[in-house]
Amino acid sequence: MRKITSHYLGVHTDCKIKIISHIIGHNSIALKQVFSAKGSHSDGSEFSYRKKVLDVIELENGQVSAIRRYGK
């Protein structure tokens, strides 16, 4: 199974994350961030991508109850 999926998952050789802004609320935390990654598949082909996302971490009784990711 690992041999089959490794082609699609690839191996990341570089990853960069930059937090643009954050908001702390009563029971949630919102993080707006940009991240990019690149790497190569097992067959030697290379890939790269860059995404801008908003992560919302919901808290309940002082513990994380949900993590939601919004982005394109």
Backbone torsions as a table, in degrees:
resi	resn	phi	psi	omega
1	MET	NA	-43.8	-179.2
2	ARG	-62.1	-40.4	-179.6
3	LYS	-63.4	-38.4	-179.6
4	ILE	-69.9	-46.1	-175.9
5	THR	-79.1	-19.0	-177.6
6	SER	-63.2	-29.8	177.0
7	HIS	-62.4	-42.6	-176.9
8	TYR	-81.4	-34.2	-179.4
9	LEU	-76.2	-36.8	179.0
10	GLY	71.8	177.6	177.8
11	VAL	-122.8	117.2	-180.0
12	HIS	-77.0	130.0	178.7
13	THR	-106.6	-16.1	-178.7
14	ASP	-152.3	139.6	178.8
15	CYS	-147.6	129.5	179.1
16	LYS	-129.8	135.4	179.9
17	ILE	-130.6	133.9	177.5
18	LYS	-131.4	121.6	176.9
19	ILE	-82.4	120.6	-178.6
20	ILE	-82.1	-47.1	179.1
21	SER	-156.7	164.6	176.9
22	HIS	-146.1	150.8	178.1
23	ILE	-134.0	130.0	178.4
24	ILE	-109.9	120.5	179.4
25	GLY	-109.9	-170.9	-178.2
26	HIS	-62.6	-45.3	-178.5
27	ASN	-133.9	27.2	178.9
28	SER	-156.6	160.0	175.6
29	ILE	-132.6	131.2	178.0
30	ALA	-115.0	131.8	178.9
31	LEU	-123.1	120.9	174.0
32	LYS	-99.7	124.7	-174.1
33	GLN	-145.1	159.4	173.8
34	VAL	-119.0	131.5	175.4
35	PHE	-135.9	148.7	178.5
36	SER	-136.3	151.1	179.6
37	ALA	-148.5	155.9	173.4
38	LYS	-147.9	161.9	-178.5
39	GLY	179.6	-164.2	179.9
40	SER	-140.9	143.9	176.5
41	HIS	-77.9	169.5	-178.3
42	SER	-64.9	-22.8	179.3
43	ASP	-86.9	3.1	177.1
44	GLY	97.6	-12.8	178.7
45	SER	-71.8	145.3	-176.7
46	GLU	-102.4	155.4	176.7
47	PHE	-141.3	158.1	174.5
48	SER	-156.5	152.7	176.8
49	TYR	-155.7	159.3	178.9
50	ARG	-141.8	131.3	-177.7
51	LYS	-136.1	147.9	173.5
52	LYS	-113.2	121.9	-174.5
53	VAL	-135.2	162.4	173.4
54	LEU	-121.0	117.9	176.6
55	ASP	-103.1	129.4	177.0
56	VAL	-114.9	121.6	179.0
57	ILE	-106.2	116.4	-179.3
58	GLU	-96.5	136.0	-177.4
59	LEU	-114.1	143.7	176.0
60	GLU	-142.7	121.2	-177.3
61	ASN	56.0	38.4	177.4
62	GLY	77.9	6.7	179.9
63	GLN	-124.8	154.5	178.7
64	VAL	-70.0	123.6	178.8
65	SER	-104.2	-26.3	178.8
66	ALA	-160.2	148.9	173.1
67	ILE	-126.9	123.3	-178.8
68	ARG	-119.8	138.3	179.1
69	ARG	-118.6	126.8	177.4
70	TYR	-118.6	132.2	179.4
71	GLY	177.2	176.2	-179.6
72	LYS	-108.1	NA	NA
